[in-house]
C-alpha cells in the first residue's frame, strides 16, 4: 500500500508524463513529421567517403577542371553539339514518361519542330523547350520551389495539373487537436534553404549534396503527379547548376535510360532507413559519379576525333565515315557519326561523292538510302555500325 508521500510523488510523476506527451504532440503534429522522420539533408554528418568513392571524385574533378579546355576545342561547333544533346535528352525523357508517339512524329517534333497534335506530343514539344532553357540558363537556375514549379508547368501545362502535393497534419490548439491541409511546397522550400546552406559552407561535396536532396524529394513525394520524373529533372538541374558541363555534350537522360535498372536499384537502396535520417546514399552517389565519368570519357574520345578531323577536309570526314559503314547506309547514320557537321555540309559531300561515282542513291525522300560503289574494304562487321537515335524506336515495335 502506498504511503501519502509516495502517492503525491506518483501523482506528480503522472502529471509530468502527461505534460511531456502534450508537448511531444504539439511539436510533432505541428510540423507534420512522423516520430522518427529525419531527412537526409538534416543529417549530413552521417556521410562518409569510402576510398573508391574518393578516387572516383578525384577523377571527376580532374575532368571538370578541363571544361574550359573542352569549350575552347569545340567552340566553333558548340551550338551543333548542344542541339544534339537537347534532342537526345528530349527523346530519352519521353521514354521515361512513356509517351505514346510514333517514330515519324517523334522525329518531326524533335528535329523539325512540327506542331503537336495531341497531349503526348505537346509534352514532347514542351520537353524540348525546357531542355533548351536548362542548357542556356541552367548554370544560373534559382533554387526556389517557384522555379521548379515553373519548369513543371512548362512541361505539362495544358495537359496535366502538376503541382505540389498536400498532406493532412494535426495542430494542437489549446487542449484540442485540429486537422488542416499543408502544402509540401513549404517542406521543399525548407530543404532548398538547407541545401543552399550546406552548399555555401563548402563542407559537403556537390554531387553528394545533390544526391541526398534527390533521395529526400523522391521519398517525400512533393508533387501530386509525375513525382518520379520531376525529382529526376531536379537532380539533373542540380548537377548542371554545379557546372558539371559533361551534360552539355552527353545526354543525362540517355545515360539514365541505359542504366535504368541500376539506377532504380540504387535509389531503393539509398532510401533504406530514410525515415530515421540514416539513409545510405553512397551507392546512388557512386553510380551518378560513374555515369558522369563515362560521359567525360566520351568527350575525351570526341575531342581526339575532333582534333584529327580538323586537320582534314570535311568531305574527307564524311567519306571516312561512309567507308566504315555497310554497303547500304543512310544520311542519319552519317549525321550520328559526324555530329559537328551541318546538314548542308553532309548534303554537299554526298553530292560530290555521287559525282565521283563513289556512291549512288537508292530511293528518294527521308527514307532514301545510299549504296557504296567501288568499296575499298571487303569486310564489314555490322556490330560496328553506329545506329541512329530513332533506331531505338524501331526496336520497340
Phi, psi and omega in degrees: 000136183282140173278178185296317181295319180295321180296318178295317181297318180295320179296320178294320180296320180296320178295323179295317178299316179297323179294319179297316180297319179299313180295322179298313179297322180297316183288309185291313184291328181295328181263356175071022182259151172288165187296334182250002191285122175218131186276159182304315183293342179274356183219052184289344180292347178286344187293134172232157183241098176301158185299323181292326177291322177297319179297316179295320178296322178299315178297317183299314182285337172294317175295317181301327179292346179263006183303319179294326178295315179298318180299322179290319181296316186262009190304325182287344182236015184299321180298319178293318180296312181295321177301316179296319179295318178300316181295320180288321175300317180298314181300312185281332173295325175297325175296317179300321182275358180056045178289136183263090183223139181291163179302313184296317180292323177300315179299313183295320182288316183286315187265330186246003179056039177296145181292134180292149182246348178211181186296316179297322178292327176296318179297317178301313178299316181293325177302314181299319179295321180292319178293329173298315180299315182296316179297325183277320189236005187300330180293338182246023181298132178282133181271075179224153176302324181296323180296315181286328175294324178297321177296318179298317181291327177291327180282312189255001182305133180081355181240309180225146177270076179277123179209188181283138180288165177235163175216157179267128178237160177253132180241131179279120176240108187056243181258005183249154175251131179240142178265140176214160181267134180234135177281138177286357172303322180296319179292321177299316179298318179297317180291323178294322176297318179294321177301312181294326178295313177298320183296315182289337179290333182073012183264348181238132181293145189299315181292325177296318181295314180297321180297317181293322176294319178300316179296318177301309184295323180296324182277328178290329184059066188287340181259147181283339176216155175051039183296316182300315181293316182296321177295321177295320178297319178296318178302313177301315181297320180296317178293319179296319181295330178280011174063038166275087189287004174306329184277006166277333185256331186234137182285121176299314185287334173293315177299319179299312182292326178292335181237038187301310183296320177298318182293316179297317179297319180294322179293321177297315179296320181292338182271352179294131183066020181299320183300333183270354181087010182241038177297140181265086187273358185299323183295321178287320178298317180298316180297317179299316179297319180295323177294321178292323176297320176300317179298317179295324176296325175297319179297318178301318179295317179295322181297318179295314180294322182293317179298323178291315183295332180292341181271357178234165179293150181298325179296326177294326178296318177295315180298320178299320178296317182298320181293341180267353180264181178286179180296326177248131183214170179240162178294329179298322179295321177296318181298319179295320180285339182231067186295346183266357179261139179285162178298322181296322177295317179297317180298318179295320180296318179297319180296318179296316180293328176294316179296328179279004178061034177262338178216162173216148181284152176230092184099178181227167178080193184295333183272003184295146174242171179234151181237132177284143177240144180057057182298143179265349181238129181274338183250149179209129179257110183297341178293337182275355181291130178273121188277160176285156175306323186274358172296333179298323180293322180297324181293335183280345184288000000 
